[in-house]
Amino acid sequence: MERRKIKKKLTITGFVLALLLLLIFVTLGSCQISYLTQAMTAHLKIMHARQPIEKILKQDKIDEKTRDKLKMVLDVRAFAVRKLGLPDNKSYTLYSDIKSDYLGWNVYCTPRFSVEPKTWCYPVAGCVVYHGFFKKDRALKFASQMKDEGLDVYVSTFSAYSTLGWYNDPILSTNLRYDSVDLAGLIIHELAHQKLYRKGDSRFSEGFAETVERAGVLSWLQSLGRNDQVKQALREWEESDKTVERMLRARNDLSAVYKSHADSTSMLNQKDSILNELERDLNIKNRRLNNAYLVPISTYNSMIPRFQAILDSCGGDFRKFYEKVKSISG
């Protein structure tokens, strides 16, 4: 099964803002100026391209499909504020055409015999499990360097990012390729990050946002009487969850192997056996899996059951849910 079937979008939370701050406080870290510059340049380009969606909708030159998607963006955002209790600001009332198929590329890394990801730390966002680039060649060059250091590496695209409310985040031209459920989910997910974000804990932050996204999308669809889409979304999530569960089992098996203190040859053989079996079970033929491939799977999905249980205990009341999660977020 392709990665997109499991997680149709990857977002990069707080990345650009953190790098902009690092330009000011560069003495606090050892990040390369060239890396900071590429992030700042891309961010400013996106911000400069922003236009109010309401203004765009008044133009005659936009096609009906784009017009419908942009109207939906405003409707979902308004619903998220009114019914889900998410932040009310100008985020997602703006649109940026980035004139590219992809916004950027994330690089995930793990040691050869560990499932724990390498992290990169920034002000505001804290430590995160990816290193993001807005140019593919830079991402691949960095990935190659990490491989040369003996790390397992996985590179994936991302098509959105959040500045956690520090900027008025726009919906991007890349996002309009999504179907209505995925587009609504993206808006709700990113606003959820603005509502609650645990610095330095990607699993917590993404698990929370994923849970709000799913429940929020269902609530939005139900408010519109789109019962067929509700059933379809539930079926797709159920299928995705089964695949994720299989991957997380493999991750646990790998972790047990790495903690066994066996010799490297034995661990390598067991690692290959577990990953080869996972590839067969999921009919993955277009890539060889490694530890790093499982990082985003765990980051985005492993805590959904915990947060869903909390939401259920609140009777589906989002505001009570937020308060309860805040009380455990430390």
Secondary structure, 3 states (H helix, E strand, C coil): CCHHHHCCCCEEECHHHHHHHHHHCHHHCCCCHHHHHHHHHHHHHHHHCCEEHHHHHCCCCCCHHHHHHHHHHHHHHHHHHHCCCCCCCCCCCEEECCCCCCCEEEEEEECCCCCCCCCEEECCCEEECCEEECCHHHHHHHHHHHHHCCCEEEEEEECEEECCCCCCCCEEHHHHHCCHHHHHHHHHHHHHHHHCCCCCCHHHHHHHHHHHHHHHHHHHHHHCCCHHHHHHHHHHHHHHHHHHHHHHHHHHHHHHHHCCCCCHHHHHHHHHHHHHHHHHHCCCCCCCCCCCCHHHHHHHHCCHHHHHHHHHHCCCCHHHHHHHHHHHCC
